[in-house]
Amino acid sequence: MTPPPTYQHSARMREFGQRFTSSPLGARLARQFTVHRLREWDIPYGSAVSDNAALIVAELASNAVTHGLVPGREFELRLMLMGHTLRIDVSDAKGERRPPEAGEASAPPFLSDNGRGLLLVDALSDRWAVLDRLPIGKTVRAELDLPR
């Protein structure tokens, strides 16, 4: 059995932010930008951290496009690497329809085609929360602890 990977990171914080159109294409691009940026930050493509971050971004961006859509407004992806923590923020302009808080997401009906995204975020992230976004909207934040 091979030991889990470790990642070497500088003490400085690394940050990436980008706005995307509120469309399926925008959500797909957000996921691709995430994997690319993580690779530039020495988190290998195909590693557990990269794969989990890509899935979290895919789910949160899809939710922003589906449930946070305000015509003419984009959603925003922000990635921050702070020591051994990767923070993922996905923000949209719609504040009145908030997802359940961490630990409150419930499974959809058995044969439902959707409604499992936040359960995936809860399972893949070490922490996540829903935050107010000023001046308007909300941010869903997920954090991943990197191997030391």
The 8 nearest C-alpha neighbors of each residue, nearest first, counted from 0:
[[1, 2, 3, 4, 5, 47, 46, 146],
 [2, 0, 3, 4, 5, 46, 47, 146],
 [1, 3, 4, 0, 5, 146, 147, 6],
 [4, 2, 1, 5, 146, 0, 47, 147],
 [5, 3, 2, 6, 146, 46, 147, 1],
 [6, 4, 146, 147, 3, 7, 145, 2],
 [7, 5, 8, 4, 147, 146, 42, 41],
 [6, 8, 5, 9, 41, 147, 42, 83],
 [9, 7, 6, 10, 82, 83, 41, 40],
 [8, 10, 11, 7, 82, 12, 13, 81],
 [9, 11, 82, 8, 12, 81, 13, 83],
 [12, 10, 9, 13, 81, 82, 8, 80],
 [11, 13, 81, 80, 14, 10, 82, 79],
 [14, 12, 80, 79, 11, 81, 15, 40],
 [13, 15, 79, 78, 80, 12, 16, 77],
 [14, 16, 78, 77, 79, 17, 13, 36],
 [17, 15, 77, 76, 78, 14, 18, 75],
 [16, 18, 76, 75, 19, 77, 15, 29],
 [19, 17, 75, 74, 73, 76, 20, 16],
 [20, 18, 25, 73, 74, 75, 21, 17],
 [19, 21, 73, 25, 22, 74, 18, 72],
 [22, 20, 64, 73, 25, 74, 19, 68],
 [21, 23, 25, 24, 20, 64, 26, 19],
 [22, 24, 26, 25, 27, 64, 61, 21],
 [23, 25, 27, 22, 26, 28, 20, 21],
 [24, 26, 20, 19, 22, 28, 23, 27],
 [27, 25, 60, 23, 29, 24, 28, 61],
 [26, 28, 24, 30, 29, 25, 23, 31],
 [27, 29, 31, 25, 30, 26, 32, 24],
 [30, 28, 26, 32, 27, 31, 33, 25],
 [29, 31, 33, 27, 53, 28, 57, 32],
 [30, 32, 28, 34, 33, 29, 35, 27],
 [33, 31, 35, 29, 30, 34, 28, 36],
 [34, 32, 30, 36, 31, 35, 37, 29],
 [33, 35, 37, 31, 36, 32, 49, 38],
 [34, 36, 32, 38, 33, 37, 31, 39],
 [37, 35, 39, 33, 38, 34, 32, 40],
 [38, 36, 40, 42, 34, 39, 35, 33],
 [37, 39, 42, 41, 43, 35, 40, 36],
 [40, 38, 36, 37, 41, 35, 42, 43],
 [39, 41, 37, 38, 42, 36, 8, 13],
 [42, 40, 38, 39, 43, 37, 6, 7],
 [41, 43, 38, 37, 40, 49, 44, 6],
 [44, 42, 38, 46, 41, 45, 49, 37],
 [43, 45, 46, 49, 38, 34, 42, 50],
 [44, 46, 50, 49, 43, 47, 48, 42],
 [47, 45, 49, 48, 43, 44, 50, 42],
 [46, 48, 50, 49, 51, 45, 52, 44],
 [49, 47, 51, 46, 50, 52, 145, 42],
 [50, 48, 52, 46, 47, 51, 44, 45],
 [49, 51, 53, 47, 52, 48, 45, 46],
 [52, 50, 54, 48, 53, 49, 47, 123],
 [51, 53, 55, 49, 54, 50, 48, 56],
 [54, 52, 50, 56, 30, 51, 55, 57],
 [55, 53, 57, 51, 52, 56, 58, 50],
 [54, 56, 52, 58, 57, 120, 53, 59],
 [57, 55, 59, 53, 58, 54, 30, 60],
 [56, 58, 54, 60, 55, 30, 59, 61],
 [59, 57, 61, 55, 116, 56, 60, 62],
 [60, 58, 62, 56, 61, 57, 55, 63],
 [61, 59, 63, 26, 57, 62, 58, 56],
 [60, 62, 64, 58, 59, 63, 26, 57],
 [61, 63, 65, 59, 60, 64, 66, 58],
 [64, 62, 67, 60, 61, 66, 65, 91],
 [63, 65, 21, 61, 68, 62, 22, 67],
 [66, 64, 62, 63, 61, 67, 68, 21],
 [65, 67, 62, 63, 68, 64, 96, 93],
 [68, 66, 63, 93, 91, 64, 65, 69],
 [67, 69, 64, 66, 65, 70, 63, 21],
 [68, 70, 72, 71, 92, 67, 93, 73],
 [71, 69, 72, 68, 21, 73, 92, 67],
 [70, 72, 69, 73, 21, 20, 68, 92],
 [73, 71, 69, 70, 92, 74, 21, 68],
 [72, 74, 20, 21, 19, 18, 75, 71],
 [73, 75, 91, 19, 90, 18, 21, 20],
 [74, 76, 18, 90, 89, 17, 19, 91],
 [75, 77, 89, 17, 16, 88, 18, 90],
 [76, 78, 16, 88, 15, 87, 89, 75],
 [79, 77, 87, 15, 14, 86, 16, 88],
 [80, 78, 14, 86, 13, 85, 81, 15],
 [79, 81, 85, 13, 12, 84, 82, 86],
 [82, 80, 12, 84, 83, 79, 85, 13],
 [81, 83, 84, 10, 80, 8, 12, 9],
 [82, 84, 145, 144, 81, 85, 147, 146],
 [85, 83, 144, 81, 82, 143, 145, 80],
 [84, 86, 80, 143, 142, 79, 81, 144],
 [87, 85, 142, 79, 78, 141, 84, 80],
 [86, 88, 78, 141, 140, 77, 142, 85],
 [89, 87, 140, 77, 139, 76, 138, 90],
 [88, 90, 76, 139, 138, 75, 59, 77],
 [91, 89, 138, 75, 74, 137, 88, 139],
 [90, 92, 74, 67, 136, 93, 137, 63],
 [93, 91, 136, 135, 94, 69, 67, 137],
 [94, 92, 136, 67, 91, 95, 69, 137],
 [95, 93, 136, 137, 96, 92, 97, 135],
 [94, 96, 93, 97, 136, 137, 67, 92],
 [97, 95, 94, 93, 98, 66, 67, 137],
 [96, 98, 95, 94, 99, 137, 129, 93],
 [97, 99, 100, 96, 129, 104, 117, 139],
 [98, 100, 103, 104, 97, 101, 129, 102],
 [99, 101, 103, 128, 129, 102, 98, 104],
 [102, 100, 103, 128, 127, 99, 104, 121],
 [101, 103, 104, 100, 121, 99, 105, 118],
 [104, 102, 100, 101, 99, 105, 98, 118],
 [105, 103, 99, 102, 118, 117, 101, 106],
 [106, 104, 103, 107, 118, 115, 102, 114],
 [105, 107, 115, 108, 104, 114, 118, 109],
 [108, 106, 114, 111, 109, 105, 115, 113],
 [109, 107, 111, 110, 106, 114, 112, 113],
 [108, 110, 111, 107, 106, 112, 113, 114],
 [111, 109, 108, 112, 107, 113, 114, 106],
 [110, 112, 108, 113, 109, 107, 114, 115],
 [113, 111, 110, 114, 115, 107, 109, 108],
 [114, 112, 111, 115, 107, 116, 110, 108],
 [113, 115, 107, 116, 106, 112, 111, 117],
 [114, 116, 118, 117, 113, 106, 119, 107],
 [117, 115, 119, 118, 58, 114, 120, 59],
 [116, 118, 120, 119, 115, 121, 104, 58],
 [117, 119, 121, 115, 116, 120, 122, 104],
 [120, 118, 122, 116, 117, 121, 123, 115],
 [119, 121, 117, 123, 118, 122, 55, 124],
 [120, 122, 118, 119, 124, 123, 117, 101],
 [121, 123, 119, 120, 124, 118, 125, 117],
 [124, 122, 120, 121, 119, 51, 125, 55],
 [125, 123, 143, 126, 121, 142, 120, 122],
 [124, 126, 143, 142, 144, 123, 127, 141],
 [127, 125, 142, 124, 141, 128, 143, 121],
 [126, 128, 141, 140, 101, 142, 124, 121],
 [129, 127, 140, 101, 139, 100, 130, 141],
 [128, 130, 139, 138, 100, 140, 137, 131],
 [131, 129, 138, 137, 139, 132, 128, 140],
 [130, 132, 137, 138, 136, 133, 129, 94],
 [133, 131, 137, 136, 135, 138, 134, 130],
 [134, 132, 135, 131, 136, 137, 92, 138],
 [133, 135, 132, 136, 131, 92, 137, 94],
 [136, 134, 133, 132, 92, 94, 137, 93],
 [135, 137, 94, 92, 93, 132, 91, 131],
 [136, 138, 132, 131, 94, 90, 130, 91],
 [139, 137, 90, 130, 89, 132, 129, 140],
 [138, 140, 129, 89, 88, 128, 130, 90],
 [141, 139, 88, 127, 128, 87, 138, 129],
 [142, 140, 127, 87, 126, 86, 124, 88],
 [143, 141, 86, 126, 85, 124, 125, 87],
 [142, 144, 85, 125, 124, 84, 145, 86],
 [143, 145, 84, 83, 85, 125, 142, 146],
 [146, 144, 83, 84, 143, 147, 48, 85],
 [145, 147, 5, 144, 6, 4, 83, 3],
 [146, 5, 145, 6, 83, 7, 4, 144]]
